[in-house]
């Protein structure tokens, strides 16, 4: 067990951590540096990064052919269900029951396999980018940096209110923008597919 721990530590410290540090520096250079040069407020930088992340998710969805896989699965599943419906024509009830049981097991296996792949694709497309970008943003704009710059650990200060809300954090601005952008993107996709 000790050997495995050492191997995993070495992999993380020698490969994974340096890769993500390099990637973070590259993203900062390509995305944040130009926005800083344009004197873009930090909240707007976070907003734009959330929109870009949502656009990346839609691009990745197309690359992974999520819609095509869903259509192929639905067609295949409907065909197998139709085959199963023909079993009621079988006269022998024991044979009919055995055929139903066999195809039910087959349908369950096919459905569970598709469902596992479907969830894995959604994690890869929608959740993993959120976690990676937020981890990076929270190192670029930590609360200590925001407190030094604005006097509060938020990118957008809130007006005086009775709720005790002092402002909007990097995470909140990013997540709200990301979710709204995805909603708008899916509505546009639905509108285009209907028209």
Buried (B, 14 or more C-beta within 10 A) or exposed (E): EEEEEEEEEEEEEEEEEEEBEEEBEEBBEEBBEEBEEEEBEBBBBBBBBBBBBBEEBBEBBEEBEBEEBEEEBEEEBEEBEEEBEEBEEBEEEEEBEEBBEEBEEEBEEBEEEBEEEBEEBBEBBBEEBBEBBBEBBBEBBEEEEBEEEBEBBBBBEEEEEEEEEBBBBBBBBBBBBBEEBBEEBEEEEEEEEEE
